[in-house]
Amino acid sequence: MNRIALLATPLLAITLAACSSTGTTTQVARAPVTVAPVIAQPLVPTPAQTTQQALLTTSISNGFVDPAALAVMTAKDSAEANSAQFYALQFGRPGAPRQWAGDKGTTGTVAVGPYVRVNNLDCRDFTHTVKANGQDYVKKGTACREQNGNWAVVQGAA
C-alpha cells in the first residue's frame, strides 16, 4: 500500500498543479526518495590473487627439492627455486624446463610432465635439479594441485 501511495502522490500533485487556473504558483511537495539497501557480495578472489596466494604457500621444502640441496641453499636460492617450481607446475609446458639462478653460482631447472587428472585433482610429474657447490641434486616426484591452489608432493623419489 505504501508503494502505491508513493507512486500516486507525485502524479496527483502534478495533476492538481496542472489544473490550477488562478495563475498563482503552486508549491508541489516531493515524495521521499528511498534507496535500496546495499547488499554485501561475498568476496571471491580473482585468479591472480589465487595464483599469488598459492605461490606464497607452495614451498620447495615440502618435498620438491632434495633435502641435501636445501641444506646448502641460501634464502635467495630458495625463493628462486620456489618460484620456478610453482610456475613450472602451474603453467609449464611438458619438456620445456624452467631455469632459475640464485646466489654464488647456485642454479636449477624444473621440468614437468603433462597434466594428469587423479581423484579430481590436476597432477604432474616433475624433476627439480639443483646445482650447488659443484654438485647436482636431483629430486623427482609427482605433485597435485589442491583445491586451494597449492601444489603438494604426493609421491617422490630421491
C-alpha positions in Angstrom: 0.0 0.0 0.0 2.9 2.4 0.8 4.4 1.9 -2.6 1.1 2.7 -4.3 0.8 5.8 -2.2 4.3 6.9 -3.0 3.8 6.4 -6.7 0.4 8.1 -6.7 1.4 11.1 -4.7 3.7 12.8 -7.3 1.2 12.1 -10.1 -1.7 13.5 -8.0 0.4 16.6 -7.2 1.3 17.1 -10.9 -2.3 16.6 -11.9 -3.5 19.1 -9.3 -0.9 21.6 -10.3 -1.9 21.4 -13.9 -5.5 22.1 -13.1 -4.7 25.4 -11.4 -6.1 28.2 -13.4 -5.6 31.1 -11.0 -2.2 32.0 -12.3 -0.6 31.7 -8.9 2.4 29.5 -8.3 1.6 26.2 -6.8 4.0 24.5 -4.4 4.4 20.8 -5.2 5.5 18.5 -2.4 8.1 15.9 -3.4 7.7 12.3 -2.3 10.6 11.0 -0.3 13.2 9.0 -2.3 14.0 5.6 -1.0 17.4 4.0 -1.7 17.7 0.2 -1.9 19.9 -1.2 0.8 23.4 -2.2 -0.3 23.8 -6.0 -0.1 27.4 -7.0 0.5 28.5 -9.5 -2.0 30.9 -12.3 -0.9 34.5 -11.5 -1.9 35.7 -14.1 -4.3 39.4 -13.9 -5.0 40.4 -13.3 -8.6 42.5 -15.9 -10.4 45.6 -13.6 -10.0 45.0 -13.4 -6.2 44.5 -17.2 -6.0 47.8 -17.7 -8.0 49.7 -15.3 -5.8 48.5 -16.9 -2.6 49.3 -20.4 -3.9 52.8 -19.2 -4.9 53.4 -17.9 -1.4 52.2 -21.1 0.3 53.8 -23.7 -2.1 57.2 -24.4 -0.6 60.1 -26.4 -2.1 61.0 -27.6 1.4 57.9 -29.8 1.3 59.5 -32.5 -1.0 60.2 -30.5 -4.2 64.0 -30.4 -3.7 66.5 -32.9 -2.4 67.0 -32.2 1.4 70.8 -32.2 0.9 70.4 -29.3 -1.6 68.2 -27.4 0.9 71.0 -27.5 3.4 73.3 -25.6 1.1 70.8 -23.2 -0.4 70.6 -19.5 0.7 67.3 -17.6 1.1 67.6 -16.2 -2.4 68.2 -19.7 -3.8 65.1 -21.0 -2.1 63.0 -18.1 -3.3 64.1 -18.5 -6.9 63.6 -22.3 -6.7 60.1 -21.8 -5.1 59.0 -19.5 -7.9 60.4 -21.7 -10.7 58.8 -24.8 -9.2 55.4 -23.2 -8.8 55.3 -21.6 -12.3 56.6 -24.8 -13.9 53.8 -26.8 -12.3 51.2 -24.2 -12.9 52.0 -23.0 -16.4 54.9 -25.1 -17.7 54.9 -27.0 -21.0 56.0 -30.6 -20.8 59.6 -31.0 -21.8 60.4 -27.2 -21.5 62.5 -26.8 -18.3 62.2 -23.7 -16.3 65.6 -22.3 -15.1 66.4 -20.3 -12.1 69.6 -18.8 -10.7 70.4 -17.9 -7.0 73.4 -16.7 -5.1 77.0 -17.6 -5.7 76.5 -19.7 -8.8 73.7 -21.9 -7.5 71.3 -22.7 -10.3 68.5 -25.1 -11.0 65.9 -26.3 -13.5 62.4 -27.7 -13.1 60.9 -29.9 -15.8 57.3 -31.1 -15.7 55.2 -33.7 -17.5 51.7 -33.4 -18.8 48.7 -32.8 -16.6 47.0 -36.0 -15.3 43.6 -35.9 -13.6 43.7 -38.0 -10.4 40.8 -38.0 -7.9 39.6 -34.7 -9.3 43.0 -33.1 -8.9 45.4 -31.9 -11.5 48.7 -33.7 -11.1 52.1 -33.6 -12.8 55.4 -35.4 -12.6 58.3 -33.1 -12.0 62.1 -33.2 -11.9 63.9 -30.5 -10.0 67.6 -30.3 -10.4 69.7 -28.0 -8.1 73.4 -27.3 -8.9 75.2 -26.0 -5.8 78.9 -26.1 -4.8 79.8 -28.1 -7.9 77.3 -30.9 -7.1 74.0 -31.9 -8.7 71.0 -32.7 -6.6 68.0 -34.2 -8.4 64.5 -34.7 -7.0 61.8 -36.5 -9.0 58.2 -36.8 -7.9 54.5 -36.2 -8.6 52.7 -33.1 -7.4 49.0 -32.4 -7.3 47.2 -29.0 -7.1 45.0 -29.0 -4.1 41.6 -27.3 -4.0 43.1 -24.1 -2.6 45.6 -23.8 -5.5 48.7 -25.1 -3.6 50.9 -27.7 -5.1 51.8 -30.7 -2.8 54.1 -33.6 -3.5 52.1 -36.8 -3.4 54.9 -39.1 -4.5 58.6 -38.6 -4.6 61.9 -40.4 -5.1 65.4 -39.3 -4.4 
